[in-house]
Amino acid sequence: MDVGCYHPKKFSNTYMLYKKGWSGINIDMEEDKITLFDMVRPRDLNVLSPISDKEEEVTLYRYSKYGLGSTIDKKNCL
């Protein structure tokens, strides 16, 4: 399981397992990242969702189009 999965190949430890025939679960709250996982790693279950202890609608705040550090907490935005 890779939570906050970022990229299907780049800097990915789980990609090494995928290449050996494994499959797993990748979770990220950014749609473009999950879309890329769906294209590159179709054997995996790729889930578009933030992780929280609450069930509610949230707003995603991104620092860049395909980067690190997205948040659902507005006070943590730059």
HELIX and SHEET records of a PDB file:
HELIX    1   1 ASN A   13  LYS A   19  1                                   7    
HELIX    2   2 GLU A   31  VAL A   40  1                                  10    
HELIX    3   3 LYS A   74  ASN A   76  5                                   3    
SHEET    1   A 3 ASP A   2  VAL A   3  0                                        
SHEET    2   A 3 ILE A  25  ASP A  28  1                                        
SHEET    3   A 3 LEU A  45  LEU A  48  1                                        
END                                                                             
